[in-house]
Amino acid sequence: MSSHHLFRSREAATPLILAVCAGIGLLALGTQAQAGEQDAVQFSGTAALTSDYVWRGSSQTQGDPAVQVGFKAAAANGFYGSVWGSNVEFAPQTHASSEFDFTVGWAGKIADEWALDVNLLHYRYPSTTSDLNWTELNGTVTYRDNYWLSLGYSNEALGSKERGIYSQIGARFPVNDALRFEAAVGHYYLDDVYNDSYTHGQLSAIWAVKAPFELRLTAHATDSSAERIFGDSLAGSRIEAAVQASF
């Protein structure tokens, strides 16, 4: 989410938000149906302290640090729900200081070496005086746990009333049990929103220091279109360092 978005009034509603609520209800029903099974639902979480919250190539904190926490509940049938939060810093007139992402979806194997994750993700900014909230439908296909292709679609991209399509291809390269590299390239089709689209890339080195802690160093880069859309202070090239944990 960019600090430049001031698109919609608070009265604007979206069927996708209703779909998120319906999906959460279906997840609850699914977990209740398996309540008698000992390990029907698994709970997990993540936490991170990062030098910069970079999302799809652009900073969401004006280059400042961010604290991020997430929780997930996954049923044995593959359905899951999660919530993730971070501080943000957008344009001053938005008064946005926090972001919460609510996700409901399904993930599981579709073949021996292939996995699929489909979900509905709602971005919400409770502290803002403008309606920046929006929802996106996402899908990711993963091969051998190390190669992935993702697509995201929204008819209210970045809080607008227009369509946006995001695509990403990435790969993970384990060196040993403690060190791995990850690389990804994404393209965001925002022609309906900005009459422009942009490409970004990132390369990360992740070191598992001691369970559950990891250190991550990521180099981000965008093309000039991203700088025209978001400004060169938010897009372009930047380095992000983080300590993260899974539990």
C-alpha positions as CSV (number, residue, x, y, z in Angstrom):
1,M,0.0,0.0,0.0
2,S,1.5,3.3,-1.0
3,S,1.4,6.6,1.0
4,H,0.0,8.4,-2.1
5,H,-3.4,6.7,-2.1
6,L,-6.4,8.9,-1.1
7,F,-9.0,7.4,-3.5
8,R,-12.3,6.4,-1.8
9,S,-14.9,7.7,0.6
10,R,-15.8,5.7,3.7
11,E,-19.2,5.0,2.2
12,A,-17.7,2.9,-0.6
13,A,-18.5,-0.8,0.0
14,T,-17.2,-3.9,-1.9
15,P,-18.5,-7.3,-2.5
16,L,-15.0,-8.7,-1.8
17,I,-15.2,-7.5,1.8
18,L,-18.4,-9.4,2.2
19,A,-16.7,-12.4,0.7
20,V,-14.0,-12.2,3.3
21,C,-16.5,-12.4,6.0
22,A,-18.3,-15.3,4.4
23,G,-15.0,-17.1,3.9
24,I,-14.1,-16.7,7.6
25,G,-17.5,-18.1,8.5
26,L,-16.9,-21.1,6.3
27,L,-13.5,-21.7,7.9
28,A,-15.2,-21.6,11.3
29,L,-17.7,-24.2,10.2
30,G,-14.9,-26.4,8.9
31,T,-13.0,-26.2,12.1
32,Q,-16.0,-26.9,14.2
33,A,-16.8,-30.0,12.1
34,Q,-13.4,-31.4,13.0
35,A,-13.4,-30.3,16.6
36,G,-13.4,-33.9,17.7
37,E,-10.0,-34.5,16.1
38,Q,-7.1,-33.8,18.3
39,D,-4.9,-32.0,15.8
40,A,-7.7,-30.6,13.6
41,V,-6.5,-27.0,13.9
42,Q,-3.0,-25.8,14.1
43,F,-2.0,-22.4,15.4
44,S,1.2,-20.5,14.3
45,G,2.6,-17.1,14.3
46,T,5.4,-14.8,13.0
47,A,7.1,-11.7,14.4
48,A,9.6,-9.4,12.8
49,L,11.6,-6.2,13.4
50,T,12.6,-4.7,10.1
51,S,14.6,-1.6,9.1
52,D,12.0,-0.7,6.4
53,Y,8.6,-2.1,5.5
54,V,8.9,-2.7,1.8
55,W,5.8,-4.0,-0.1
56,R,6.0,-4.8,-3.8
57,G,9.1,-2.7,-4.1
58,S,8.0,0.5,-2.3
59,S,8.4,1.6,1.3
60,Q,5.3,1.7,3.4
61,T,7.1,3.5,6.3
62,Q,9.0,6.3,4.6
63,G,12.1,4.2,5.0
64,D,11.6,3.9,8.8
65,P,11.6,0.7,10.9
66,A,8.6,-1.5,11.4
67,V,7.3,-4.0,13.9
68,Q,5.2,-6.8,12.4
69,V,3.3,-9.6,14.0
70,G,1.0,-12.3,12.5
71,F,-1.1,-15.2,13.6
72,K,-2.6,-18.1,11.6
73,A,-5.1,-20.9,12.3
74,A,-5.1,-23.8,9.8
75,A,-7.6,-26.6,9.7
76,A,-6.7,-30.2,8.8
77,N,-8.8,-29.8,5.6
78,G,-6.5,-27.1,4.2
79,F,-8.6,-24.1,5.0
80,Y,-7.0,-21.3,7.1
81,G,-7.4,-17.8,8.4
82,S,-4.8,-15.3,9.4
83,V,-4.3,-11.8,10.6
84,W,-1.0,-9.8,10.2
85,G,-0.2,-6.3,11.4
86,S,2.5,-3.6,10.9
87,N,3.0,0.1,11.6
88,V,2.9,2.2,8.4
89,E,3.6,5.8,7.5
90,F,1.7,7.3,4.5
91,A,1.1,10.8,3.4
92,P,0.4,13.1,6.4
93,Q,-3.2,13.8,5.4
94,T,-4.1,10.2,5.6
95,H,-3.2,9.9,9.3
96,A,-2.5,6.2,8.6
97,S,-0.2,4.6,11.2
98,S,-1.2,0.9,11.2
99,E,-2.1,-1.8,8.7
100,F,-3.9,-5.1,9.4
101,D,-4.2,-7.8,6.8
102,F,-7.0,-10.3,7.2
103,T,-6.7,-13.5,5.0
104,V,-8.9,-16.5,4.5
105,G,-8.0,-19.2,2.1
106,W,-7.1,-22.8,1.3
107,A,-3.6,-24.3,0.9
108,G,-2.6,-27.9,0.1
109,K,-0.9,-30.3,-2.3
110,I,-2.4,-30.7,-5.8
111,A,0.3,-33.2,-6.9
112,D,3.4,-34.9,-5.5
113,E,5.6,-31.9,-6.2
114,W,3.0,-29.1,-6.6
115,A,1.1,-27.1,-4.0
116,L,-1.6,-24.4,-4.4
117,D,-2.6,-21.5,-2.1
118,V,-5.7,-19.5,-3.0
119,N,-6.9,-16.8,-0.6
120,L,-8.8,-13.5,-0.2
121,L,-6.8,-10.8,1.5
122,H,-8.3,-7.6,3.0
123,Y,-6.0,-4.7,3.7
124,R,-7.3,-2.5,6.5
125,Y,-6.0,0.8,7.9
126,P,-8.0,1.6,11.1
127,S,-6.3,4.8,12.1
128,T,-6.8,6.7,8.8
129,T,-9.3,9.4,8.2
130,S,-9.7,8.3,4.5
131,D,-10.9,5.0,3.3
132,L,-7.8,3.2,2.1
133,N,-9.1,-0.3,2.8
134,W,-9.2,-2.7,-0.1
135,T,-9.4,-6.4,-0.9
136,E,-7.4,-8.7,-3.2
137,L,-7.9,-12.3,-4.6
138,N,-4.5,-14.2,-4.6
139,G,-3.2,-17.5,-5.9
140,T,0.2,-19.1,-5.6
141,V,1.4,-22.3,-7.3
142,T,4.6,-23.8,-5.7
143,Y,6.9,-26.4,-7.2
144,R,9.1,-28.6,-4.9
145,D,8.6,-26.0,-2.2
146,N,11.3,-23.8,-3.8
147,Y,9.8,-22.2,-6.9
148,W,6.6,-20.2,-7.1
149,L,4.3,-18.2,-9.3
150,S,1.8,-15.8,-7.8
151,L,-1.1,-13.7,-9.2
152,G,-3.2,-11.1,-7.4
153,Y,-6.4,-9.4,-8.7
154,S,-8.4,-6.6,-7.2
155,N,-11.1,-4.3,-8.6
156,E,-10.2,-1.7,-6.0
157,A,-6.4,-1.8,-6.3
158,L,-4.5,0.3,-3.7
159,G,-7.8,1.7,-2.3
160,S,-9.0,2.9,-5.7
161,K,-12.1,1.9,-7.6
162,E,-10.0,0.5,-10.4
163,R,-8.5,-2.8,-11.4
164,G,-5.0,-3.9,-10.6
165,I,-3.2,-7.2,-11.3
166,Y,0.0,-8.2,-9.6
167,S,2.2,-11.1,-10.8
168,Q,5.4,-12.5,-9.2
169,I,7.8,-15.3,-10.0
170,G,10.3,-16.4,-7.4
171,A,12.8,-19.1,-6.3
172,R,14.4,-20.3,-3.1
173,F,17.9,-21.6,-3.1
174,P,18.9,-23.5,0.1
175,V,22.7,-23.6,0.7
176,N,22.5,-25.6,4.0
177,D,20.2,-26.0,7.0
178,A,21.1,-22.5,8.2
179,L,21.5,-20.4,5.0
180,R,19.2,-19.8,2.0
181,F,18.8,-17.3,-0.7
182,E,15.5,-16.1,-2.2
183,A,14.9,-14.1,-5.4
184,A,11.7,-12.7,-6.9
185,V,10.6,-10.5,-9.7
186,G,7.1,-8.9,-9.8
187,H,5.1,-6.7,-12.1
188,Y,2.2,-4.6,-11.1
189,Y,-0.4,-3.8,-13.8
190,L,-1.9,-0.5,-12.6
191,D,-2.8,1.1,-16.0
192,D,-6.5,1.6,-14.8
193,V,-5.3,3.3,-11.6
194,Y,-2.2,5.3,-12.8
195,N,-2.1,4.8,-16.5
196,D,1.2,3.1,-15.8
197,S,2.6,-0.2,-14.5
198,Y,5.9,-1.1,-12.9
199,T,8.4,-3.9,-12.3
200,H,10.4,-4.6,-9.1
201,G,12.9,-7.3,-8.0
202,Q,14.3,-8.4,-4.7
203,L,17.2,-10.7,-3.5
204,S,17.3,-11.9,0.0
205,A,19.8,-13.8,2.1
206,I,18.3,-15.5,5.2
207,W,20.3,-17.0,8.0
208,A,18.7,-19.2,10.6
209,V,20.7,-18.1,13.6
210,K,19.0,-20.2,16.3
211,A,15.5,-21.5,16.2
212,P,13.1,-19.8,15.9
213,F,15.1,-16.7,15.0
214,E,16.4,-15.7,11.5
215,L,18.3,-12.7,10.1
216,R,17.2,-11.4,6.7
217,L,19.0,-9.0,4.4
218,T,17.1,-7.9,1.2
219,A,18.1,-5.7,-1.7
220,H,15.1,-4.2,-3.5
221,A,15.0,-2.4,-6.8
222,T,12.2,-1.0,-9.0
223,D,12.1,0.5,-12.5
224,S,11.5,4.2,-13.2
225,S,7.8,3.7,-13.5
226,A,7.5,2.9,-9.8
227,E,9.4,6.1,-9.0
228,R,7.0,8.1,-11.1
229,I,4.0,6.5,-9.4
230,F,5.2,6.5,-5.8
231,G,8.1,9.0,-5.8
232,D,11.8,8.3,-5.8
233,S,11.9,8.5,-2.0
234,L,9.6,5.4,-1.7
235,A,10.6,3.4,-4.7
236,G,13.9,2.8,-6.5
237,S,16.7,0.9,-4.8
238,R,16.9,0.2,-1.1
239,I,18.3,-2.3,1.5
240,E,16.2,-3.9,4.2
241,A,17.5,-5.7,7.2
242,A,15.3,-7.7,9.6
243,V,15.2,-10.2,12.4
244,Q,12.3,-12.5,12.2
245,A,10.9,-15.5,14.1
246,S,8.2,-18.2,13.6
247,F,6.4,-19.9,16.4
